Amino acid sequence: MAEIADKDTGVQSSTPYDDVFRTLLNDCRQLVIQLVNEVFGENYTGREDVVFSPNEHFLNQQDGGEDKRITDTSFSILGVKVGKYLLECQTNPDSSMLVRIFEYSTQVALDEGKISGDTLEVVIPNCAILFLRSTKYTPDQMHIRFQFWENYFTYDIPVIKMQRYTLDDLLQKNLLFLLPFYIFTYDRKLQEYNTNEEKLNALRAEFRMIVNHLNDLEYSNQLSTYYKKTLIEMSEKVVDNLAAEYANIRKEVKAVMGGKILEYETKTILKQGLQKGRQEGLQEGRQEGRQEGRQEGLQLGRLENLVQNIRSLMKTMGWSAEQAMDMMQVSEEDRAAVSSRL
């Protein structure tokens, strides 16, 4: 998935599926870890930090000009080891993706490279492509072949085929990141399912299974309410676009998924809470800092920031303090201090 900025207008083009992919990466970033494990055979626990690289790159063109490209799909996973990854999404199989991947991966490597003595050290990220549609001719890997004088090096790029995964695969492997795109597995059957009541009921049952699974994960504290609502919102967005001509499918899926989350409410609440808490927390932190020392004041400011966010979520969403702290992923050592201030 990538965007290309128009040089004159600055307008960026993308598809609804790009938007969903980008939202999942930015707002549910921990979920990408299990996908990385699946694709690259890694063994991350899922609790590692996911850090995105700068998303604006200026690529030099052969005519001497520069193109501004935006990609927010390059990230690092900080665990026992640090892994660098570039994940792209494409609706239809397209080998031209290799050009973009080469551009982005080498530019990311250069941006984060370092000069040691007379040597430039760069790290090419591990790259993969998600194809939402695929055919029997779609390869399992794509390749970039480098030639250095008479030496050749081939860079293999795994291909993730959405249509290869069953719902059981996604749930058993905990590939929650891919759930919003599950409707693509029915891409060639949408017209048939839209008019066949028995098949429509079967499709509804599968989406009910998805919702029940997410509810179970939320109840057992394995998935935050925020992540669950985002997955549901993004699933609806994909169905609305892919099944735009199939009203029965859209109606059934919406009935099961619980309807549209108005104005993506959880995200709006979180942003408002963060903004208010940051302002009030910093103000109190400065006041306390003058009296008790800079370090202690900064700590108080950080805690007050958390408290304001949690109060906002409790008031607007009707959540308990524990639910709000779970959504905010408050650490165990901070919970007692935060609770005493609520």
Secondary structure, 3 states (H helix, E strand, C coil): CCEEECCCCCCECCCHHHHHHHHHHHHCHHHHHHHHHHHHCCCCCCCCEEEECCCEEEEECCCCCEEEEECCCEEEEECCCEEEEEEEEECCCCCCHHHHHHHHHHHHHHHCCEEECCEEECCCCEEEEEECCCCCCCCCEEEEEEEECCEEEEEEEEEEEHHHCCHHHHHHCCCHHHHHHHHHHHHHHHHHHHHCHHHHHHHHHHHHHHHHHHHHHHHCCCCCHHHHHHHHHHHHHHHHHHCCCCHHHHHHHHHHHCCCCHHHHHHHHHHHHHHHHHHHHHHHHHHHHHHHCHHHHHHHHHHHHHHHHHHHHHHHHCCCHHHHHHHHCCCHHHHHHHHHHC
